[in-house]
Amino acid sequence: MSVSPDRSPHVSAAEGSSVKPPRHVAFIMDGNGRWATARGLPRTEGHRHGLETLRRVIRHAGKRGIDVITIYSFSSENWSRPETEVSFLMGLLRRFVQRDLSELHEANVRIRIIGSRDDLEPGIAALLQEAEDLTRNNTGLNLVVAFNYGARVEIVRAAKALAQKVLSGEMRPEDITETAFSGALDTGGLPDPDLIIRTSGEMRLSNFLLWQAAYSEFYFCDKHWPDFDEAAFDEALTCFGNRQRRYGGLDAKAL
């Protein structure tokens, strides 16, 4: 199945709409296991079908004029899952890179990995590096993959990096601004997510993009991730387009 995003010239959030789409959409892809269990299937089948959903989402994001997609693919807490499930997920990652990386590269998609690389199995670390290196100079859709990622660890890591710069004399304590801190995060240089979508009916961030989500809009969908299709994506984009983002200020109508 093709994963190439169709970079259509229009920027409508949904077919027939003139609403400007969000620049950056982040996904908490929840419910693969529950989707499988409800069908009497092993949890691994849910993850397999979830990968097909991801391919559809990447294509559809390109059609809708979205610049950045971030996916919460594997959290730092997910290592506590059963060994067989973790092993399957690592195998799925390998197959995704082997099957889809060249096609994403040809489609001008740039892949960026966020999360800790420390203590990763060498083969997995090499795959992640390969994906970044191959697509580094691409200028199309940015696909940000949060792997072995936890937002609290990310924030601590950024604080340590800035503290080290102060100790070395590269910067002063008063130079540590919100902008400087944002730049020290794994997502440095990327826009904050405009919209965060979580599937499967759960309503929490689960240690995902805690700093970056300060002014994000949230959309919670009852569908499990394998059932999240183009129509559900468009519904989320339409909902986003109908909201007024005030960033702590007042709606113009209230002035």
Secondary structure, 3 states (H helix, E strand, C coil): CCCCCCCCCCCCCCCCCCCCCCCEEEEECCCHHHHHHHCCCCHHHHHHHHHHHHHHHHHHHHHCCCCEEEEEEEECCHHHCCHHHHHHHHHHHHHHHHHHHHHHHHCCCEEEEECCCCCCCHHHHHHHHHHHHHHCCCCCCEEEEEEEECHHHHHHHHHHHHHHHHHCCCCCHHHCCHHHHHHHCCCCCCCCCCEEEECCCCCCCCCCCCCCCCCCEEEECCCCHHHCCHHHHHHHHHHHHCCCCCCCCCCHHHC
